[in-house]
Amino acid sequence: MLSVQYVNFGNLINNAMNIRLLKTDEDYQQALDRLSELFDAPIGTAESDEADVLALLIDEYEKKYYPIESPDPIEAIKIRMEEMQLRQVDIANELGGSNRASEVLNKKRRLTVEMIRNLTKRLHLSPGVLINDYKLV
């Protein structure tokens, strides 16, 4: 959560910048619109600084009101496979063979610790993503 402290930064504060915390969807939309206007501002300008502050406020608002949940482990594997242009056969060894790969990717069998270790190395996924619970079909 974003904490706000009032500190006197002297000449670092630009009086033209009218920034406040985002409390409503209307505030959020106005901030998005303003950020869009400032997006290509040259670095080091007051507009660039305003864009940086707006981006932080927008990020905090989205984390609070529009959280994005991590995909379940099998969906994470499938997403990474797609990104790396891999097929099921390409990760069969990491899952203990083609039959086991099919069972895991179709959520008929759970990932084992050994599979998680292998997939972490092969797909460069965080073990924390792969150990999350998911429903079997």
HUMO-V577556 format. One record per residue. N is the residue number from 1. RES is the residue in three letters. SS is DSSP state (h for helix, s for strand, l for the rest). PHI is phi in whole degrees, 0 to 359 (none if undefined). PSI is psi as a letter, one per 40 degrees, with the letter a starting at -180 (999 if undefined). Layout:
((N RES SS PHI PSI) (N RES SS PHI PSI))
This chain:
((1 MET l none i) (2 LEU l 286 h) (3 SER l 255 i) (4 VAL l 244 h) (5 GLN l 239 i) (6 TYR l 264 h) (7 VAL l 230 i) (8 ASN l 276 h) (9 PHE l 262 e) (10 GLY h 58 b) (11 ASN h 281 e) (12 LEU h 283 e) (13 ILE l 274 h) (14 ASN l 264 h) (15 ASN l 297 d) (16 ALA l 285 e) (17 MET l 280 h) (18 ASN l 250 g) (19 ILE l 246 h) (20 ARG l 218 i) (21 LEU l 297 i) (22 LEU l 273 h) (23 LYS l 244 e) (24 THR l 228 i) (25 ASP h 296 d) (26 GLU h 295 d) (27 ASP h 301 d) (28 TYR h 300 d) (29 GLN h 295 d) (30 GLN h 297 d) (31 ALA h 294 d) (32 LEU h 298 d) (33 ASP h 298 d) (34 ARG h 294 d) (35 LEU h 298 d) (36 SER h 299 d) (37 GLU h 295 d) (38 LEU h 266 e) (39 PHE l 306 d) (40 ASP l 261 f) (41 ALA l 296 h) (42 PRO l 299 h) (43 ILE l 299 h) (44 GLY l 94 e) (45 THR l 267 i) (46 ALA h 299 d) (47 GLU h 294 d) (48 SER h 295 d) (49 ASP h 297 d) (50 GLU h 297 d) (51 ALA h 298 d) (52 ASP h 299 d) (53 VAL h 293 d) (54 LEU h 299 d) (55 ALA h 300 d) (56 LEU h 295 d) (57 LEU h 296 d) (58 ILE h 297 d) (59 ASP h 300 d) (60 GLU h 296 d) (61 TYR h 298 d) (62 GLU h 295 d) (63 LYS h 298 d) (64 LYS h 281 d) (65 TYR h 255 e) (66 TYR l 225 f) (67 PRO l 294 i) (68 ILE l 253 h) (69 GLU l 281 i) (70 SER l 293 i) (71 PRO l 292 i) (72 ASP l 294 i) (73 PRO h 306 d) (74 ILE h 291 d) (75 GLU h 295 d) (76 ALA h 298 d) (77 ILE h 297 d) (78 LYS h 296 d) (79 ILE h 297 d) (80 ARG h 294 d) (81 MET h 300 d) (82 GLU h 296 d) (83 GLU h 299 d) (84 MET l 267 e) (85 GLN l 55 f) (86 LEU l 254 i) (87 ARG l 250 i) (88 GLN h 305 d) (89 VAL h 297 d) (90 ASP h 288 d) (91 ILE h 246 e) (92 ALA l 302 d) (93 ASN h 298 d) (94 GLU h 293 d) (95 LEU h 255 e) (96 GLY l 94 f) (97 GLY l 118 i) (98 SER h 292 d) (99 ASN h 295 d) (100 ARG h 294 d) (101 ALA h 299 d) (102 SER h 297 d) (103 GLU h 297 d) (104 VAL h 293 d) (105 LEU h 290 e) (106 ASN l 262 e) (107 LYS l 59 f) (108 LYS l 258 e) (109 ARG l 217 i) (110 ARG l 280 i) (111 LEU l 291 i) (112 THR l 262 i) (113 VAL h 300 d) (114 GLU h 296 d) (115 MET h 298 d) (116 ILE h 299 d) (117 ARG h 300 d) (118 ASN h 296 d) (119 LEU h 292 d) (120 THR h 301 d) (121 LYS h 289 d) (122 ARG h 287 d) (123 LEU h 260 e) (124 HIS l 57 f) (125 LEU l 259 i) (126 SER l 290 h) (127 PRO h 302 d) (128 GLY h 299 d) (129 VAL h 288 d) (130 LEU h 282 d) (131 ILE l 273 e) (132 ASN l 299 i) (133 ASP l 285 i) (134 TYR l 209 i) (135 LYS l 276 h) (136 LEU l 273 i) (137 VAL l 262 999))
